[in-house]
């Protein structure tokens, strides 16, 4: 089944404790991206990747890192999480180069930073 | 910078009513793509439609239809004969050039029986 998977689905952590949210897709898509969803703000793009080893900042990249060493994986790293990073996070991949196609979203990761 | 405005924060209708969700966008790009996504109460994001800037034809898919008007920078979404299962948050999004994908803040649609 074609899908985007994220782990963990739920995470409660404390300020400053490094964490990684994994994202994997099995559709051989070149474009992948991360979004955060906050009440009243919609979805905002954090980082995106056009292809392996090519990443770029989205609209809200502060406090996040990403890497794209393999086509299928695009982990999101919070090196020193803070409470304002409490949010619902979605990973997505796109079926067209450059991200112009439909975004296939993962199920979401709900992160709480205390 | 590009921008997507969904002025309707929340809409409530009764089943079988028609409802239109508004989306107004801003971009300096001549080539761009517009999208609509649905987020039901279960939380997943579901793709509904993609439209490029050169294709102003309206689209109909069952009870769903979309009206794209470049002259007013709008890409409105109409649900005909709404059903309870249409209750969800609907997002309009814009992808212009090699920029980020920008979402509107969403419109929550509540369809009551």
Interface residues (C-beta under 8 A of the other chain):
Chain A: X33 X35 X40 X41 X42 X43 X44 X45 X48 X58 X59 X88 X90 X92 X98 X99 X100 X101 X102 X103 X104 X105 X107 X108
Chain B: X6 X33 X35 X37 X43 X44 X45 X47 X50 X91 X93 X95 X98 X100 X101 X102 X103 X104 X105 X106
